[in-house]
């Protein structure tokens, strides 16, 4: 199992990067940071409100 302690530092770094670029969508920020070899338009262009909706759906499906 991966170390759960890694989550908070990573989220803090993402928060800092996003606060420096608040006009970016979260997916756009992640794609710009990762710089994948193949384009990821579904991630890059997803609006934040749509991402929130999808996270809620994920929780509905994966509740423990």
PDB file as gemmi writes it, atoms N, CA and C in Angstrom:
CRYST1    1.000    1.000    1.000  90.00  90.00  90.00 P 1                      
ATOM      1  N   UNK A   1       0.838  -1.180   0.000  1.00  0.00           N  
ATOM      2  CA  UNK A   1       0.000   0.000   0.000  1.00  0.00           C  
ATOM      3  C   UNK A   1       0.887   1.249   0.000  1.00  0.00           C  
ATOM      4  N   UNK A   2       0.479   2.215  -0.753  1.00  0.00           N  
ATOM      5  CA  UNK A   2       1.248   3.471  -0.785  1.00  0.00           C  
ATOM      6  C   UNK A   2       1.061   4.241   0.515  1.00  0.00           C  
ATOM      7  N   UNK A   3       2.056   4.999   0.852  1.00  0.00           N  
ATOM      8  CA  UNK A   3       2.051   5.757   2.102  1.00  0.00           C  
ATOM      9  C   UNK A   3       1.036   6.894   2.038  1.00  0.00           C  
ATOM     10  N   UNK A   4      -0.014   6.862   2.858  1.00  0.00           N  
ATOM     11  CA  UNK A   4      -1.008   7.931   2.852  1.00  0.00           C  
ATOM     12  C   UNK A   4      -0.428   9.300   3.247  1.00  0.00           C  
ATOM     13  N   UNK A   5       0.722   9.305   3.906  1.00  0.00           N  
ATOM     14  CA  UNK A   5       1.338  10.574   4.319  1.00  0.00           C  
ATOM     15  C   UNK A   5       1.803  11.400   3.123  1.00  0.00           C  
ATOM     16  N   UNK A   6       1.882  10.803   1.953  1.00  0.00           N  
ATOM     17  CA  UNK A   6       2.321  11.533   0.752  1.00  0.00           C  
ATOM     18  C   UNK A   6       1.240  12.494   0.256  1.00  0.00           C  
ATOM     19  N   UNK A   7      -0.015  12.245   0.615  1.00  0.00           N  
ATOM     20  CA  UNK A   7      -1.145  12.985   0.046  1.00  0.00           C  
ATOM     21  C   UNK A   7      -1.105  14.463   0.410  1.00  0.00           C  
ATOM     22  N   UNK A   8      -0.968  14.760   1.672  1.00  0.00           N  
ATOM     23  CA  UNK A   8      -1.012  16.163   2.118  1.00  0.00           C  
ATOM     24  C   UNK A   8       0.078  17.024   1.477  1.00  0.00           C  
ATOM     25  N   UNK A   9       1.348  16.576   1.447  1.00  0.00           N  
ATOM     26  CA  UNK A   9       2.376  17.395   0.801  1.00  0.00           C  
ATOM     27  C   UNK A   9       2.119  17.618  -0.691  1.00  0.00           C  
ATOM     28  N   UNK A  10       1.624  16.586  -1.378  1.00  0.00           N  
ATOM     29  CA  UNK A  10       1.331  16.746  -2.803  1.00  0.00           C  
ATOM     30  C   UNK A  10       0.196  17.739  -3.001  1.00  0.00           C  
ATOM     31  N   UNK A  11      -0.869  17.616  -2.212  1.00  0.00           N  
ATOM     32  CA  UNK A  11      -1.992  18.555  -2.330  1.00  0.00           C  
ATOM     33  C   UNK A  11      -1.554  19.979  -2.007  1.00  0.00           C  
ATOM     34  N   UNK A  12      -0.658  20.137  -1.047  1.00  0.00           N  
ATOM     35  CA  UNK A  12      -0.142  21.477  -0.725  1.00  0.00           C  
ATOM     36  C   UNK A  12       0.633  22.076  -1.897  1.00  0.00           C  
ATOM     37  N   UNK A  13       1.437  21.257  -2.566  1.00  0.00           N  
ATOM     38  CA  UNK A  13       2.175  21.741  -3.737  1.00  0.00           C  
ATOM     39  C   UNK A  13       1.225  22.129  -4.865  1.00  0.00           C  
ATOM     40  N   UNK A  14       0.213  21.294  -5.098  1.00  0.00           N  
ATOM     41  CA  UNK A  14      -0.771  21.616  -6.131  1.00  0.00           C  
ATOM     42  C   UNK A  14      -1.507  22.896  -5.775  1.00  0.00           C  
ATOM     43  N   UNK A  15      -1.887  23.046  -4.507  1.00  0.00           N  
ATOM     44  CA  UNK A  15      -2.565  24.269  -4.055  1.00  0.00           C  
ATOM     45  C   UNK A  15      -1.706  25.502  -4.340  1.00  0.00           C  
ATOM     46  N   UNK A  16      -0.422  25.421  -4.004  1.00  0.00           N  
ATOM     47  CA  UNK A  16       0.482  26.553  -4.227  1.00  0.00           C  
ATOM     48  C   UNK A  16       0.596  26.879  -5.717  1.00  0.00           C  
ATOM     49  N   UNK A  17       0.770  25.848  -6.540  1.00  0.00           N  
ATOM     50  CA  UNK A  17       0.880  26.070  -7.987  1.00  0.00           C  
ATOM     51  C   UNK A  17      -0.406  26.666  -8.542  1.00  0.00           C  
ATOM     52  N   UNK A  18      -1.559  26.189  -8.065  1.00  0.00           N  
ATOM     53  CA  UNK A  18      -2.839  26.678  -8.556  1.00  0.00           C  
ATOM     54  C   UNK A  18      -3.089  28.110  -8.108  1.00  0.00           C  
ATOM     55  N   UNK A  19      -2.709  28.427  -6.875  1.00  0.00           N  
ATOM     56  CA  UNK A  19      -2.878  29.795  -6.380  1.00  0.00           C  
ATOM     57  C   UNK A  19      -2.007  30.775  -7.173  1.00  0.00           C  
ATOM     58  N   UNK A  20      -0.884  30.314  -7.701  1.00  0.00           N  
ATOM     59  CA  UNK A  20      -0.046  31.153  -8.556  1.00  0.00           C  
ATOM     60  C   UNK A  20      -0.654  31.321  -9.945  1.00  0.00           C  
ATOM     61  N   UNK A  21      -1.561  30.406 -10.323  1.00  0.00           N  
ATOM     62  CA  UNK A  21      -2.201  30.401 -11.640  1.00  0.00           C  
ATOM     63  C   UNK A  21      -3.707  30.183 -11.482  1.00  0.00           C  
ATOM     64  N   UNK A  22      -4.408  31.080 -10.798  1.00  0.00           N  
ATOM     65  CA  UNK A  22      -5.818  30.830 -10.459  1.00  0.00           C  
ATOM     66  C   UNK A  22      -6.767  30.809 -11.656  1.00  0.00           C  
ATOM     67  N   UNK A  23      -6.345  31.304 -12.810  1.00  0.00           N  
ATOM     68  CA  UNK A  23      -7.214  31.274 -13.984  1.00  0.00           C  
ATOM     69  C   UNK A  23      -7.202  29.915 -14.676  1.00  0.00           C  
ATOM     70  N   UNK A  24      -6.286  29.033 -14.287  1.00  0.00           N  
ATOM     71  CA  UNK A  24      -6.248  27.696 -14.881  1.00  0.00           C  
ATOM     72  C   UNK A  24      -7.295  26.803 -14.236  1.00  0.00           C  
ATOM     73  N   UNK A  25      -7.815  25.888 -15.037  1.00  0.00           N  
ATOM     74  CA  UNK A  25      -8.635  24.812 -14.493  1.00  0.00           C  
ATOM     75  C   UNK A  25      -7.676  23.809 -13.849  1.00  0.00           C  
ATOM     76  N   UNK A  26      -8.175  23.015 -12.901  1.00  0.00           N  
ATOM     77  CA  UNK A  26      -7.294  22.053 -12.235  1.00  0.00           C  
ATOM     78  C   UNK A  26      -6.701  21.059 -13.232  1.00  0.00           C  
ATOM     79  N   UNK A  27      -7.521  20.537 -14.133  1.00  0.00           N  
ATOM     80  CA  UNK A  27      -7.008  19.596 -15.133  1.00  0.00           C  
ATOM     81  C   UNK A  27      -5.942  20.217 -16.008  1.00  0.00           C  
ATOM     82  N   UNK A  28      -6.169  21.475 -16.380  1.00  0.00           N  
ATOM     83  CA  UNK A  28      -5.196  22.211 -17.194  1.00  0.00           C  
ATOM     84  C   UNK A  28      -3.869  22.326 -16.441  1.00  0.00           C  
ATOM     85  N   UNK A  29      -3.959  22.657 -15.164  1.00  0.00           N  
ATOM     86  CA  UNK A  29      -2.752  22.779 -14.341  1.00  0.00           C  
ATOM     87  C   UNK A  29      -2.000  21.450 -14.278  1.00  0.00           C  
ATOM     88  N   UNK A  30      -2.722  20.376 -14.015  1.00  0.00           N  
ATOM     89  CA  UNK A  30      -2.088  19.055 -13.903  1.00  0.00           C  
ATOM     90  C   UNK A  30      -1.413  18.665 -15.220  1.00  0.00           C  
ATOM     91  N   UNK A  31      -2.112  18.855 -16.337  1.00  0.00           N  
ATOM     92  CA  UNK A  31      -1.523  18.506 -17.637  1.00  0.00           C  
ATOM     93  C   UNK A  31      -0.286  19.361 -17.906  1.00  0.00           C  
ATOM     94  N   UNK A  32      -0.345  20.644 -17.568  1.00  0.00           N  
ATOM     95  CA  UNK A  32       0.821  21.503 -17.779  1.00  0.00           C  
ATOM     96  C   UNK A  32       1.992  21.101 -16.893  1.00  0.00           C  
ATOM     97  N   UNK A  33       1.711  20.603 -15.716  1.00  0.00           N  
ATOM     98  CA  UNK A  33       2.783  20.158 -14.814  1.00  0.00           C  
ATOM     99  C   UNK A  33       3.366  18.834 -15.300  1.00  0.00           C  
ATOM    100  N   UNK A  34       2.514  17.883 -15.645  1.00  0.00           N  
ATOM    101  CA  UNK A  34       2.962  16.546 -16.042  1.00  0.00           C  
ATOM    102  C   UNK A  34       3.601  16.554 -17.430  1.00  0.00           C  
ATOM    103  N   UNK A  35       3.073  17.360 -18.327  1.00  0.00           N  
ATOM    104  CA  UNK A  35       3.551  17.445 -19.711  1.00  0.00           C  
ATOM    105  C   UNK A  35       3.595  16.071 -20.376  1.00  0.00           C  
ATOM    106  N   UNK A  36       2.425  15.415 -20.488  1.00  0.00           N  
ATOM    107  CA  UNK A  36       2.406  14.075 -21.085  1.00  0.00           C  
ATOM    108  C   UNK A  36       2.807  14.103 -22.555  1.00  0.00           C  
ATOM    109  N   UNK A  37       3.327  12.988 -23.039  1.00  0.00           N  
ATOM    110  CA  UNK A  37       3.738  12.893 -24.445  1.00  0.00           C  
ATOM    111  C   UNK A  37       2.531  12.943 -25.373  1.00  0.00           C  
ATOM    112  N   UNK A  38       1.422  12.371 -24.934  1.00  0.00           N  
ATOM    113  CA  UNK A  38       0.176  12.394 -25.697  1.00  0.00           C  
ATOM    114  C   UNK A  38      -0.741  13.454 -25.077  1.00  0.00           C  
ATOM    115  N   UNK A  39      -1.476  14.160 -25.923  1.00  0.00           N  
ATOM    116  CA  UNK A  39      -2.378  15.174 -25.396  1.00  0.00           C  
ATOM    117  C   UNK A  39      -3.497  14.524 -24.586  1.00  0.00           C  
ATOM    118  N   UNK A  40      -4.037  15.256 -23.642  1.00  0.00           N  
ATOM    119  CA  UNK A  40      -5.097  14.773 -22.759  1.00  0.00           C  
ATOM    120  C   UNK A  40      -6.241  15.785 -22.738  1.00  0.00           C  
ATOM    121  N   UNK A  41      -6.928  15.988 -23.855  1.00  0.00           N  
ATOM    122  CA  UNK A  41      -7.953  17.029 -23.888  1.00  0.00           C  
ATOM    123  C   UNK A  41      -9.082  16.816 -22.895  1.00  0.00           C  
ATOM    124  N   UNK A  42      -9.421  15.555 -22.592  1.00  0.00           N  
ATOM    125  CA  UNK A  42     -10.501  15.310 -21.631  1.00  0.00           C  
ATOM    126  C   UNK A  42     -10.123  15.788 -20.234  1.00  0.00           C  
ATOM    127  N   UNK A  43      -8.852  15.718 -19.900  1.00  0.00           N  
ATOM    128  CA  UNK A  43      -8.387  16.216 -18.602  1.00  0.00           C  
ATOM    129  C   UNK A  43      -8.130  17.717 -18.685  1.00  0.00           C  
ATOM    130  N   UNK A  44      -7.456  18.148 -19.725  1.00  0.00           N  
ATOM    131  CA  UNK A  44      -7.051  19.549 -19.871  1.00  0.00           C  
ATOM    132  C   UNK A  44      -8.252  20.485 -19.883  1.00  0.00           C  
ATOM    133  N   UNK A  45      -9.320  20.114 -20.591  1.00  0.00           N  
ATOM    134  CA  UNK A  45     -10.443  21.023 -20.799  1.00  0.00           C  
ATOM    135  C   UNK A  45     -11.617  20.836 -19.847  1.00  0.00           C  
ATOM    136  N   UNK A  46     -11.553  19.854 -18.953  1.00  0.00           N  
ATOM    137  CA  UNK A  46     -12.688  19.665 -18.041  1.00  0.00           C  
ATOM    138  C   UNK A  46     -12.808  20.889 -17.130  1.00  0.00           C  
ATOM    139  N   UNK A  47     -14.003  21.434 -17.058  1.00  0.00           N  
ATOM    140  CA  UNK A  47     -14.248  22.595 -16.191  1.00  0.00           C  
ATOM    141  C   UNK A  47     -14.264  22.132 -14.741  1.00  0.00           C  
ATOM    142  N   UNK A  48     -13.871  23.014 -13.834  1.00  0.00           N  
ATOM    143  CA  UNK A  48     -13.775  22.643 -12.427  1.00  0.00           C  
ATOM    144  C   UNK A  48     -15.124  22.202 -11.857  1.00  0.00           C  
ATOM    145  N   UNK A  49     -16.222  22.856 -12.259  1.00  0.00           N  
ATOM    146  CA  UNK A  49     -17.527  22.445 -11.736  1.00  0.00           C  
ATOM    147  C   UNK A  49     -17.902  21.048 -12.232  1.00  0.00           C  
ATOM    148  N   UNK A  50     -17.501  20.704 -13.445  1.00  0.00           N  
ATOM    149  CA  UNK A  50     -17.729  19.356 -13.966  1.00  0.00           C  
ATOM    150  C   UNK A  50     -16.863  18.356 -13.219  1.00  0.00           C  
ATOM    151  N   UNK A  51     -15.638  18.731 -12.894  1.00  0.00           N  
ATOM    152  CA  UNK A  51     -14.752  17.859 -12.123  1.00  0.00           C  
ATOM    153  C   UNK A  51     -15.350  17.587 -10.748  1.00  0.00           C  
ATOM    154  N   UNK A  52     -15.890  18.610 -10.117  1.00  0.00           N  
ATOM    155  CA  UNK A  52     -16.530  18.440  -8.807  1.00  0.00           C  
ATOM    156  C   UNK A  52     -17.698  17.455  -8.925  1.00  0.00           C  
ATOM    157  N   UNK A  53     -18.492  17.591  -9.987  1.00  0.00           N  
ATOM    158  CA  UNK A  53     -19.622  16.684 -10.199  1.00  0.00           C  
ATOM    159  C   UNK A  53     -19.125  15.247 -10.361  1.00  0.00           C  
ATOM    160  N   UNK A  54     -18.053  15.067 -11.117  1.00  0.00           N  
ATOM    161  CA  UNK A  54     -17.516  13.726 -11.356  1.00  0.00           C  
ATOM    162  C   UNK A  54     -16.897  13.131 -10.098  1.00  0.00           C  
ATOM    163  N   UNK A  55     -16.277  13.957  -9.276  1.00  0.00           N  
ATOM    164  CA  UNK A  55     -15.735  13.463  -8.002  1.00  0.00           C  
ATOM    165  C   UNK A  55     -16.884  12.989  -7.110  1.00  0.00           C  
ATOM    166  N   UNK A  56     -17.970  13.761  -7.084  1.00  0.00           N  
ATOM    167  CA  UNK A  56     -19.143  13.342  -6.317  1.00  0.00           C  
ATOM    168  C   UNK A  56     -19.686  12.009  -6.803  1.00  0.00           C  
ATOM    169  N   UNK A  57     -19.725  11.827  -8.120  1.00  0.00           N  
ATOM    170  CA  UNK A  57     -20.176  10.571  -8.702  1.00  0.00           C  
ATOM    171  C   UNK A  57     -19.237   9.423  -8.319  1.00  0.00           C  
ATOM    172  N   UNK A  58     -17.937   9.708  -8.331  1.00  0.00           N  
ATOM    173  CA  UNK A  58     -16.940   8.712  -7.929  1.00  0.00           C  
ATOM    174  C   UNK A  58     -17.195   8.271  -6.492  1.00  0.00           C  
ATOM    175  N   UNK A  59     -17.467   9.237  -5.607  1.00  0.00           N  
ATOM    176  CA  UNK A  59     -17.761   8.895  -4.212  1.00  0.00           C  
ATOM    177  C   UNK A  59     -19.002   8.022  -4.106  1.00  0.00           C  
ATOM    178  N   UNK A  60     -20.031   8.361  -4.880  1.00  0.00           N  
ATOM    179  CA  UNK A  60     -21.261   7.575  -4.858  1.00  0.00           C  
ATOM    180  C   UNK A  60     -20.990   6.122  -5.230  1.00  0.00           C  
ATOM    181  N   UNK A  61     -20.134   5.910  -6.213  1.00  0.00           N  
ATOM    182  CA  UNK A  61     -19.837   4.565  -6.705  1.00  0.00           C  
ATOM    183  C   UNK A  61     -18.894   3.818  -5.769  1.00  0.00           C  
ATOM    184  N   UNK A  62     -17.931   4.529  -5.194  1.00  0.00           N  
ATOM    185  CA  UNK A  62     -16.857   3.872  -4.429  1.00  0.00           C  
ATOM    186  C   UNK A  62     -16.947   4.052  -2.923  1.00  0.00           C  
ATOM    187  N   UNK A  63     -18.100   4.360  -2.405  1.00  0.00           N  
ATOM    188  CA  UNK A  63     -18.225   4.502  -0.946  1.00  0.00           C  
ATOM    189  C   UNK A  63     -17.918   3.177  -0.277  1.00  0.00           C  
ATOM    190  N   UNK A  64     -17.270   3.281   0.865  1.00  0.00           N  
ATOM    191  CA  UNK A  64     -16.916   2.063   1.615  1.00  0.00           C  
ATOM    192  C   UNK A  64     -17.868   1.854   2.745  1.00  0.00           C  
TER     193      UNK A  64                                                      
END                                                                             
